[in-house]
Amino acid sequence: MISVRRVVDGELAALREVRLRSLAADPAAFGSTLDGERARPMAFWRERIARGPWFVAWAEREAVGVVSAVPTTTPAEYRLEAMWVDPARRGEGVAEALVDAALSWSRSRGATSVALWVFDGNPAARRFCERIGFRPAGRREPHPEKKSQVRECLRIQLWPGC
Ligand SMILES: CC(C)(COP(=O)(O)OP(=O)(O)OC[C@H]1O[C@@H](n2cnc3c(N)ncnc32)[C@H](O)[C@@H]1OP(=O)(O)O)[C@@H](O)C(=O)NCCC(=O)NCCS
């Protein structure tokens, strides 16, 4: 049984652990690196959850997935980042439960759309995103730091009350 909850201040160590696990397991999926984030002090993680919500999927007491929603410069749009599911729990709908929580939160904050970046060469993530309703937003570019990797913006429209 999976439950998805927004991370609170007392769960920062668990958030750090699952995020570092994701960067170790799937470095090519993310713009950030394990070394970069492992070195960060606890204040970094506290600032992260203050900037936007992080949601963790729990199987009993084990964190098996994560996603965050961060504000953007586009009015009424949030961006999903750091989406990851433990390889042992893939194919069970964990990512959809995480994204549902993030989209509900975004809608409750007045968002009319939610975007994310997906790297070329990550067909599983892209298929997942398109299956749940994300569509190409017409923007492709090299990642600002990992310049050899091209990323594409996908977006989903949210309609209030739906
Ligand atoms: C993308 C991701 C979050 C999807 O998570 P998920 O909870 O497995 O999503 P789903 O349950 O919807 O399954 C997705 C696909 O994996 C397949 N799958 C089933 N068992 C699997 C397994 N053991 N391992 C890998 N994939 C599996 C599913 O059949 C499904 O395939 P389909 O798209 O062809 O239908 C996950 O693959 C992941 O963490 N990838 C690495 C990080 C990443 O790419 N993040 C996204 C950045 S934009």
The ligand as a Tripos MOL2 file, in Angstrom:
@<TRIPOS>MOLECULE
LIG
   48    50     1     0     0
SMALL
NO_CHARGES

@<TRIPOS>ATOM
      1 C1          9.4530    7.8230  -15.0190 C.3       1 LIG1
      2 C2          9.1230    7.1270  -13.7030 C.3       1 LIG1
      3 C3          8.9880    8.2010  -12.6080 C.3       1 LIG1
      4 C4          7.8060    6.3580  -13.8600 C.3       1 LIG1
      5 O1          7.4870    5.7770  -12.6090 O.3       1 LIG1
      6 P1          6.4970    4.4970  -12.4460 P.3       1 LIG1
      7 O2          5.8650    4.6250  -11.0950 O.co2     1 LIG1
      8 O3          7.2180    3.2650  -12.7490 O.co2     1 LIG1
      9 O4          5.4060    4.7570  -13.5720 O.3       1 LIG1
     10 P2          4.3580    3.6770  -14.1080 P.3       1 LIG1
     11 O5          3.9180    2.7830  -12.9850 O.co2     1 LIG1
     12 O6          3.3370    4.4730  -14.8110 O.co2     1 LIG1
     13 O7          5.1730    2.7690  -15.1270 O.3       1 LIG1
     14 C5          5.9010    3.3810  -16.1700 C.3       1 LIG1
     15 C6          6.3760    2.3050  -17.1430 C.3       1 LIG1
     16 O8          7.3520    1.4280  -16.5430 O.3       1 LIG1
     17 C7          6.9990    0.0690  -16.8630 C.3       1 LIG1
     18 N1          7.5310   -0.8600  -15.8610 N.ar      1 LIG1
     19 C8          6.8810   -1.8840  -15.2960 C.ar      1 LIG1
     20 N2          7.6770   -2.5230  -14.4390 N.ar      1 LIG1
     21 C9          8.8630   -1.8750  -14.4810 C.ar      1 LIG1
     22 C10        10.0890   -2.0880  -13.8370 C.ar      1 LIG1
     23 N3         10.2470   -3.0710  -12.9580 N.pl3     1 LIG1
     24 N4         11.1150   -1.2510  -14.1110 N.ar      1 LIG1
     25 C11        10.9800   -0.2550  -14.9890 C.ar      1 LIG1
     26 N5          9.8130    0.0040  -15.6360 N.ar      1 LIG1
     27 C12         8.7790   -0.8060  -15.3810 C.ar      1 LIG1
     28 C13         5.5010    0.1540  -16.8950 C.3       1 LIG1
     29 O9          4.9520   -0.9560  -17.5550 O.3       1 LIG1
     30 C14         5.2800    1.4240  -17.6710 C.3       1 LIG1
     31 O10         5.5850    1.1830  -19.0390 O.3       1 LIG1
     32 P3          4.7790    1.9030  -20.2160 P.3       1 LIG1
     33 O11         5.0420    3.3680  -20.1000 O.co2     1 LIG1
     34 O12         5.3570    1.3100  -21.4370 O.co2     1 LIG1
     35 O13         3.3320    1.5930  -19.9780 O.co2     1 LIG1
     36 C15        10.2450    6.1190  -13.3090 C.3       1 LIG1
     37 O14        10.4860    5.2600  -14.4160 O.3       1 LIG1
     38 C16        11.5450    6.7670  -12.8760 C.2       1 LIG1
     39 O15        11.7270    7.0930  -11.7200 O.2       1 LIG1
     40 N6         12.5000    6.9250  -13.8080 N.am      1 LIG1
     41 C17        13.8330    7.4730  -13.4910 C.3       1 LIG1
     42 C18        13.7960    8.9430  -13.1440 C.3       1 LIG1
     43 C19        13.1340    9.7650  -14.2200 C.2       1 LIG1
     44 O16        13.2820    9.5170  -15.4040 O.2       1 LIG1
     45 N7         12.3960   10.8030  -13.7690 N.am      1 LIG1
     46 C20        11.6350   11.6510  -14.6620 C.3       1 LIG1
     47 C21        12.3910   12.8820  -14.9910 C.3       1 LIG1
     48 S1         11.4140   13.9130  -16.0930 S.3       1 LIG1
@<TRIPOS>BOND
     1     1     2 1
     2     2     3 1
     3     2     4 1
     4     2    36 1
     5     4     5 1
     6     5     6 1
     7     6     7 2
     8     6     8 1
     9     6     9 1
    10     9    10 1
    11    10    11 2
    12    10    12 1
    13    10    13 1
    14    13    14 1
    15    14    15 1
    16    15    16 1
    17    15    30 1
    18    16    17 1
    19    17    18 1
    20    17    28 1
    21    18    19 ar
    22    18    27 ar
    23    19    20 ar
    24    20    21 ar
    25    21    22 ar
    26    21    27 ar
    27    22    23 1
    28    22    24 ar
    29    24    25 ar
    30    25    26 ar
    31    26    27 ar
    32    28    29 1
    33    28    30 1
    34    30    31 1
    35    31    32 1
    36    32    33 2
    37    32    34 1
    38    32    35 1
    39    36    37 1
    40    36    38 1
    41    38    39 2
    42    38    40 1
    43    40    41 1
    44    41    42 1
    45    42    43 1
    46    43    44 2
    47    43    45 1
    48    45    46 1
    49    46    47 1
    50    47    48 1
@<TRIPOS>SUBSTRUCTURE
     1 LIG1         1 GROUP 0 **** ****
